[in-house]
Amino acid sequence: MSRSGGGGPGRGPLGVVIVYAFDRSTSTVAWDKVDNEIFWMVQEKLTHFTDTWLGYTYIASSPNKYTSDMKLVDSTEIKANGYKESSAWRRIAVTKDMPSALSQAHKMINDQGDLHGIILFFSDGLINKGAFFDGAEEFISKVPVHTFTLSGDAYNHVLRAIAANSPGGTFSPLQVPDKPSLSLPFSQVLDSILNGTKHPSTNSGRRPLDVVLVYAFDCTTTPSPAWDKMEHEIFWLVQEKLKHFADSCLGYTYVMSTPNTCTYDMKQVDLVETKLTGYAGSSAWRKNPCTKNMASGLPMAHKLMSDHGHLNGVILLFSDGLINKGDFFDGAEDFISKVPVHTFTLAGGAYNHGLRAIAANSPGGTFSRIPVPDKPSLSVPFSQILDSILNGTKLSPGRLPLDVVLVYAFDCTITPSLAWDKMEQEIFWLVQEKLTHFKDSRLGYTYVMSTPNTYTHDVKLVDSKETKTTGYSASSAWRKNPCTKNMASGLPVAHKLMRDHGCLNGIILLFSDGLVNKGDFFDGAEDFVSKVSVHTFTLAGGAYNHGLHAMAANSPGGVFHPEPVPNKPSESVSFSQLLDSILIAP
């Protein structure tokens, strides 16, 4: 941002004073933030403005003196070689009503001549009282005073008043990050102040996001289904989405119980990094021994965010569905988060109570009860959930997209047949047309041919341009595989098709030809316990109604529909209404 001269259009050279509005008697976190980080950040930024001055003032209550200095910015002075005091350096006894040195800051600016003055005022968040601090709230400034809290908010009301009593002053309500020099958002705030421009965060839209992915499961053994979902799918899905949020950071943390270490990293999202190019660790990357009660990495996630800005912190916590115990995991359910924690299960529900508690102990956190699909990158519903979290919005009212699978629970070796024709020529296209009214829904199917003992399946996003007239185009997911034992009439296949693509509103429509079919594909159907609703129908006859009853009963919300499907389903108002009631049911 090198400039040809002065402090910008219409402004003279800048005169900036940093006010340490806290007691410097002992070394503190607040002192370290300002003296070792913020001072040098401002110094470096001012080297790009010609003829600019930088000053500071602070107090030590023992021995009740304040120190001040101001000089022309020297581009050769950096943190590594230190600061050289000028002839203006002073350490003077404190007098009454010094209004946190605001009057001293004015004097320092005025002493240097015709400068465009700016005061950067940093509080430790405490309500400090005494001769040095008294009167700050009532002080009327002639130059902009930009106020910040380094920790806590007990003094925010005063910081607001100080800024309001100055022309163009601002109060930044979000505390300065723990590592200001690593925080792009904080750096941008300083740039906007020094350049005399509005920071983007004051306009419409969100500030940059700080997102941390917590792998809340043991990553000692890899590959594993949970690890693969995270490393090969979810990480890159979130990374890609954050590229649309300027200057955002993405971090992660995971544990390996052998040798009991936790690994973590966080860095600004790199627009050129993709799954194909791979991830390059940053200088913040660490692998450290685990300590007691690490709460599944939630405190570490907070630290990563506070180091990088913590302006719009979001934690995405993923469990493998197991109840994990040990140093890394202990304490997670009792951890009180300062940012939203959105929890997910990658498989199973044994730990759902813990995930609910973790989300409930955070402001605005949510628990997603439906397991993350096997192929998260293919799942429109899962992608929409991430979008709603990152954008800070709620999913649209109404149902999520539907995943519907049609199970042809009869032998399709010989076609045409009455059962096949009802399915292929009528029911498939009737359901397809209805799903065009459910945005981003998918329709799949599976059927068996006993000769040569193979089953076929496919699933894809509903294409509103495909009709019975134009025909169906198979997707890349289409497969014809040899049958194995106990395939339960294709119900497990239907579950897998939905899991791969979301399974957020999964419905299985199973159609029997009314015969008691046996063999590899059919065996085990009556005992199969479904995780989604199974609605069963007979295309002809009632010999297998007992089996259809059992399959529906073994599913949540499933129903056996005893009335045989009419010969012309597409012409039957009652059958169409029945399908509508299933698809629209809450």
Order of alpha helices (4+ residues) and beta strands (2+ residues): beta-alpha-alpha-beta-beta-beta-alpha-beta-beta-alpha-beta-alpha-beta-alpha-alpha-beta-beta-beta-alpha-beta-beta-alpha-beta-alpha-beta-alpha-alpha-beta-beta-beta-alpha-beta-beta-alpha-beta-alpha
